[in-house]
């Protein structure tokens, strides 16, 4: 019987929780404002992880993602000290615009209903 929740997914969730705490604790040094880690995709060999980040201030999204990518080694070091893994994955941050797209679609649907 196959597992519904794989080891890679559990590690991704663990990395997501730990990184959220690390970023929250170091928010002033990182200057990243209100950020939310929406998901973490860990590679099969656990050597790398794609971290998807949502930003409250959309106009600063590019700057914040660049800052997080610049500080990736520091964040990886902190992650290694927080979570016990044989290999701590290299981190690459990406902007997750799903929240913005979702609110845009919701507003379009609301506008369509108002016009009826």
Secondary structure, 3 states (H helix, E strand, C coil): CCCCCCHHHHHHHHHHHHHHHHHHHCHHHHCCCCEEEEEEEECCCCCEEEEEEEECCHHHHHHHHHHHHHCHHHHHHHHHHHCCCCCCCEEEEEECCHHHHHHHHHHHHHHHHHHC
